[in-house]
Amino acid sequence: MKFTAEALLQLASREQPPIENEYATRWTMVQVDGSNNKCKLIRNILSTVLYRGQNQHFDPCWPSMCRGFQRHASRVMDLNPIDQARLLKRLSLNRWFADELAKHPMIKWTKSEGIFINEISIAQHYGVPTTYIDVSESLQIATFFATCRFVERTATWEPMTEGDGVMYSIQFNALDERISPICYQPFPRPLRQWAWTVELRLGENFLQVPKLQGFRFQHDAKVGEKMLKRFDGGAKLLPPDPTARLAAAICSAPEIPTIYLEEVESWLVSDPNGLHAQDVKYIRKILQNDLKITLTNSSAICYTQHELNIAENEWRKSDWKFPAASFRVTLP
């Protein structure tokens, strides 16, 4: 029996109203590496289940790093050359974004304090290709993404009016360390989406991960309209901010700084299942000729100084620097 969108809405409505005024509360300090005294800050868990809403069904369901591949494989060396070039490009964009993110005053502070930040999980929620699938603690938030779609032409969200959507749920303990929260950070998109990530291996289909459950439902424009109203047309979950601008500019750039490409090439060659050293020049040529990517020594795509100054001022007057008494320390 197929669910209706109205039935999904009723199920989501049983949830406590998400959590908009509690973004910076209920944090826990968790030791993650005793050798260098790093720690991870996460919210006290409110649920044992995470959700993912999609406005259509995909089978297989690949992470953005692997979408559009002609052949999927568990080893880089087994991919088609064009797919190896796509992977090289996407990994380079990932490194580029992480390098720029490190200039944010909040990221500088966490590193100085020994607090763990997963830049790649932040990249996932700003549209930079990763091997992650995003999920949420909130069924209501997942329902928004399941019943609405983003229209590139108008840069707005609209309700789905026909076809089927799908809602997935997964237990926290299903994949152990491969399910993780975005953690303590100031970036509004993952923060407002109560975001977690599921890390997939190369060639791994999300639909095949352990303990995943899901159901399809028939779209109803009225339900999508209610979710749009609930989340202010999507603005409550995806507000514009400098990091969104930065990520979009990096992902659409026709050039990549050579330094990031060389880092990724070196990493893939060092991996026993990665690229053969003799193939690197050939794959780079495909990247340039077939994918139309130019290599450059530098790029103007970065946070502007004005954006960094605003972020610094907001950081200084914010309540992000919680007192030590607000943390509970949990040793492994």
N, C-alpha and C positions, 0 to 999 in steps of 0.2 A: 504493500500500500504506500502510495506517495503522499508525503506531507503537503500541506498548503503553506503559503507564506504567512497567512494569518495564524496558523498553528505555531509556526516558528516564532512569530511575534509574541504570542501569548506565553510561550516557554521562556523567551528572553525577558519578558516583563516581570517574571517572578524574581529575577535577580535584583539585588539592592541597586539603587541608582548609581551608575558608575561615577563615582569615586573622584569626581572632578576637583573637589576641594581637599583631597587627601593626597595629592601628588607627592608631597615632601614629608610624609609621615610614615610611621611604622617601619623604620629601616633597621636592619640587622647587620652587624659586622661579623663576617665569617673569614677565618684564617684560610688562605688558599695555598700558601707556600711558606712554611716555617723557616726555610733556609735564608730567605731574603725579607721575611716579615711583611710580605704583601698581604692585603686583605681585600675581600670583595664585599660590597655593600648592596644588600637586596632588601626588598620589602618582606615583612612577615607574610607568609603565604596565606591567602584568603580562601583558596580553593584547592582541590586535589586534581582539577581538570583544566586543560587549556583548550582553546577553540580556534578554529580557522574557518572563516566564511569565504566562499567563492561564488561569484555571480554566474558561473558556468562550470560544468564538470570537465576536467582534463584527465585523460588516462592515456599515457602516463602523466604524472605531475612532476615536472623537473624544477629544480631551483633555477634562478635567473642566470647563473653562471653557465648552465648547460642547455638553455633553451635554444632551439633552432639547429641543433647539431644534426648532421646527416647520419651519424652513427654514434650510439652511446656505448661506452665501455668503462670498465673499472680501472683501466690504466691509461695514462696519457699517451703512451707509445702506441696504443691500439686505436686511437682516434684517427679519423681521416685527416690529412694535412690541413684542409680548410678549417676543420673543427679545432685542430691544434692552434691554428692562427687566431681563431675566435677566442679560445681559452687564453692565449697569450695576451690578447688585447684586454680582455675583461679583468684578468689578474693585475695587469698594469694599471688599469683605471682604479682598481681597488687599492693598490699601493699609493697611488697619487692622492686619492681622497684621504687615506689615513694620514699621510704626511701633512696635508693641509689642515686636517682636523687637529693635529698636535699643536697648532698655533693658537687654538682657542684657550682663553685664560682658565676655564674650568679644567680642561684636560691637563694643562700645565700644573695646576694645583694638585690634582689627583696623583700625578706622577711624583710630585715632590713629597706627597704624604704616603706614598707606597700603596695607594688604592688601585685595585685592578679595574681597568676599563677595556672592554672589548670593542675596539674601533670598527671591526668588521660587522658586528651586530648592529651598530649605529648606521653603518653604510647600507645595510639591508633595508632599513626603514626609510632611507632617503633615495631609494631606487638605484643604487650602485650595485652592479652584478656581484653576487656572492653565492656560496654553496649552502646558504641558509634558506629555510622556509619560515615565514613569520607567523606567529600565533599570539593569542591574547588571553589574559586571565578573564576577560569580560565577554560573556555571551552576547550582551547588547552591542558591544563594539564589533564583534565578529558578524553579527546580524546586519549591521550597516553595510559592511563590505560584501555580504552575500546578497543583498537586495538592491544595491545601487551600483552604478558604473560611472567611471570618469570619462568625460568627453574631451579628448585632446584639443579639438578645434576651438571650443569655447572655454576650456580650462575650468569646467564646472562638473558637478556631480548631478546625476539624474536617476530617477527610479527605473529599475528593470520592469519591463511591461510584458514580456513573453519569454517562453523557454523555462529551463530548470536551473535553479541554483543548488548549491550543496553546502552542508555544514558538517565539519569534522570535529571530533573531540579526541583528545589523547591524554593519558594519565601522566602525571609528573614523573613517575618512576619508570616509564616505558623505555627510555633510552639513556637513563642515568646521566652521564656527563654531557651527552649531546643535546640535552634540553637545558637551556639556561636563560635567565632573565637578562634584560638589557642592563640592569643594575643602575647604580647611582650616577646620574648625569643630568645636565640641564636642557638637553635638546628636546623641544616640545613634541615632535611627532612620536617617537617611541614612548615618551613619558605619558602623553595623553591617551595613547592606545593601549596602555598597560601591557607593553610588548614583551614577549619572550621569543626565542628562536629555537628551531630544530635544525641541527647541523646534519647535512646529508653527505655521504661519500660520493665520489665521482661515479656516475652511472647508477646511482641509487634513486629509485622511484619513491616519492613520498607516500604513495598509496600502499606501499609494501612494508612500511615501518611497523614494528610490533605494537599491538594494542590500539591501533588506530580504528576508530569507529566513525561512521558517517551516514547521512541520509540526504536524499534529494528532495526538493520541494518545488512546487509550481510558483512561478513569479506572479506577483499581484502589484500593480502600480500603486495602489493605495497604501500597501505596506511600505514600499520604498519611500513614498512621500512622508509617511510618519517617521521613518528613520532619518530622513533628511531634515525634518523639522526638529527631531530630537537632538541632532548633532549640528544644527545651524548650517545646513547645506554642506557639511563636511569640514567646515572651518574649525570646529572644536577638536577634530582629530588630526587634521592636516593643515595647520595654520602656516601661512608664509613666514619664512625666517631665512636668515643669511645662509644657513647650512643647506637648506633646500635649494637655494639659488646656486650655491657652490656645486652641489652634487649634479644638478641638471646641466650646468655648464661643462663639467668634466665629462659627463657621459655623452654629450653631444659634440664634443670637440673633434675636429678632423685631424688633430695631431696629438701625439703623446710624447712627453719628455723622455729622451733616450735613457736617462738614468733609471727610470722605473722599468722600462722594457728589459734593460740589461740585468737588473736585479731578478726579475722573474725568470728570464732565460737561464741565469746561473742556478737559481733554485730548482728549476725543472730538470736541468742537466744533472744536478747532484742527486736527484731522486732516482732510485733504481728502476722505478716504473714510469719515469718521466720522459724527457726528450733525449734522443741520441745526440751527442755533441756535433756530429757531422751533419745533422739535419737542421741545426739552428738557423743557418743562413738561408736555407730554402724556405723555412717557415716564416722567417722575417720578410722574405720577398713576397710571399703570399699575403702577408699582413699589409704590405705597402701597395701591391699591385691589385689584388682582388678586393681587399677590404678598404682600400683607398685611405690608409692611415699614413700621415707624414710624421717623421721623427724630428724632434726639435731639441735644442740644447736648453731651452727655458720656455716658460709659458706665463702669460699674464693672468691665467685663471687661478684665483686664490681669494681668500677673504680680503676685502678692502681694508685699509687702515681705519676708515670710518666705522666699518662693521666691528672690527676688533676693539676700537675705543668704546663703542656702545656696549659690547659684551663685557669689557672690563668694568665699566661703570655699573652695569646691572649686577655683575658678580660681586662687586664690593658692597653693594647695598642689599643684597639678597640674604635669605636665611638658609642658603645651601650649606654653609659651614656649621653643621649641627654640633652642639656641644657633645663631648665624650659621653656624658650621662645618658644621652638618648640612644646609645648603641648597646646592644647586648653582644658580648664577645663569645663566639663559639669556636672551639678548637677542633681540628679534625680528629 
